[in-house]
């Protein structure tokens, strides 16, 4: 398996959320169970999409969903009960028509705990990928692109 060497870069459209680690999320080794990192990323993805005008409720309203078709996580350090984590999510430039997002989960001291990359595909209610996305999805990508352009030049992932 390839290591994730990518990190969020200048010029990418980024949103940050906070995630409190509850006692119920730690395992017998007293560290956060690995599956909870996906939940932290999902919360960040939901906040990111809503802030860019495409909440899950809006997707349902227009008959579009965006299932995750690829997800890769790399755990670097453990999180522990009682910590307040920062989860950064950023759009990976030039990933359209798919939605490529990159995540960084940070400890309270800023140490990088986990990185994740997801790819979602916009499909209609029957599961067929859109050849032309509905206007709200187009507006979502336009909002992201506008924010990226305002940030200055960005490099595509892997460059």
Secondary structure, DSSP 4 states (H G I P E B T S, - for coil): ---------TTS-EEEEEEEPPGGGB-TTSSB-TTHHHHHHHHHHHHHHHHTT--HHHHHHTTEEEEEEEEEEEE-S---TT-EEEEEEEE-TT-TTSEEEEEEEE-TT--EEEEEEEEEEEEETTSPBPSS--HHHHHHHHHHHHHHHHH---PPTT-
